[in-house]
Amino acid sequence: MFIILVLMVATTALGS
């Protein structure tokens, strides 16, 4: 489950 959160944050950081 934690992996999903990490991916979400990583995607947001890259998007920003």
PDB file as gemmi writes it, atoms N, CA and C in Angstrom:
CRYST1    1.000    1.000    1.000  90.00  90.00  90.00 P 1                      
ATOM      1  N   MET A   1       0.844  -1.202   0.000  1.00  0.00           N  
ATOM      2  CA  MET A   1       0.000   0.000   0.000  1.00  0.00           C  
ATOM      3  C   MET A   1       0.878   1.251   0.000  1.00  0.00           C  
ATOM      4  N   PHE A   2       1.987   1.161   0.752  1.00  0.00           N  
ATOM      5  CA  PHE A   2       2.877   2.322   0.857  1.00  0.00           C  
ATOM      6  C   PHE A   2       3.461   2.678  -0.508  1.00  0.00           C  
ATOM      7  N   ILE A   3       3.686   1.655  -1.323  1.00  0.00           N  
ATOM      8  CA  ILE A   3       4.273   1.888  -2.651  1.00  0.00           C  
ATOM      9  C   ILE A   3       3.378   2.826  -3.460  1.00  0.00           C  
ATOM     10  N   ILE A   4       2.068   2.616  -3.358  1.00  0.00           N  
ATOM     11  CA  ILE A   4       1.125   3.461  -4.102  1.00  0.00           C  
ATOM     12  C   ILE A   4       1.277   4.914  -3.666  1.00  0.00           C  
ATOM     13  N   LEU A   5       1.393   5.132  -2.364  1.00  0.00           N  
ATOM     14  CA  LEU A   5       1.545   6.506  -1.852  1.00  0.00           C  
ATOM     15  C   LEU A   5       2.830   7.117  -2.364  1.00  0.00           C  
ATOM     16  N   VAL A   6       3.908   6.337  -2.346  1.00  0.00           N  
ATOM     17  CA  VAL A   6       5.202   6.835  -2.816  1.00  0.00           C  
ATOM     18  C   VAL A   6       5.114   7.206  -4.289  1.00  0.00           C  
ATOM     19  N   LEU A   7       4.498   6.330  -5.085  1.00  0.00           N  
ATOM     20  CA  LEU A   7       4.359   6.604  -6.520  1.00  0.00           C  
ATOM     21  C   LEU A   7       3.545   7.861  -6.737  1.00  0.00           C  
ATOM     22  N   MET A   8       2.487   8.035  -5.947  1.00  0.00           N  
ATOM     23  CA  MET A   8       1.625   9.210  -6.083  1.00  0.00           C  
ATOM     24  C   MET A   8       2.418  10.474  -5.800  1.00  0.00           C  
ATOM     25  N   VAL A   9       3.190  10.448  -4.720  1.00  0.00           N  
ATOM     26  CA  VAL A   9       3.997  11.627  -4.354  1.00  0.00           C  
ATOM     27  C   VAL A   9       5.062  11.878  -5.413  1.00  0.00           C  
ATOM     28  N   ALA A  10       5.701  10.813  -5.875  1.00  0.00           N  
ATOM     29  CA  ALA A  10       6.757  10.952  -6.881  1.00  0.00           C  
ATOM     30  C   ALA A  10       6.176  11.556  -8.152  1.00  0.00           C  
ATOM     31  N   THR A  11       5.007  11.080  -8.571  1.00  0.00           N  
ATOM     32  CA  THR A  11       4.368  11.605  -9.778  1.00  0.00           C  
ATOM     33  C   THR A  11       4.042  13.075  -9.605  1.00  0.00           C  
ATOM     34  N   THR A  12       3.545  13.452  -8.427  1.00  0.00           N  
ATOM     35  CA  THR A  12       3.214  14.855  -8.168  1.00  0.00           C  
ATOM     36  C   THR A  12       4.468  15.706  -8.224  1.00  0.00           C  
ATOM     37  N   ALA A  13       5.552  15.218  -7.649  1.00  0.00           N  
ATOM     38  CA  ALA A  13       6.810  15.975  -7.629  1.00  0.00           C  
ATOM     39  C   ALA A  13       7.304  16.161  -9.065  1.00  0.00           C  
ATOM     40  N   LEU A  14       7.235  15.092  -9.859  1.00  0.00           N  
ATOM     41  CA  LEU A  14       7.698  15.180 -11.245  1.00  0.00           C  
ATOM     42  C   LEU A  14       6.777  16.106 -12.032  1.00  0.00           C  
ATOM     43  N   GLY A  15       5.472  16.040 -11.741  1.00  0.00           N  
ATOM     44  CA  GLY A  15       4.504  16.880 -12.437  1.00  0.00           C  
ATOM     45  C   GLY A  15       4.765  18.346 -12.142  1.00  0.00           C  
ATOM     46  N   SER A  16       5.122  18.598 -10.876  1.00  0.00           N  
ATOM     47  CA  SER A  16       5.382  19.988 -10.490  1.00  0.00           C  
ATOM     48  C   SER A  16       6.652  20.466 -11.195  1.00  0.00           C  
TER      49      SER A  16                                                      
END                                                                             
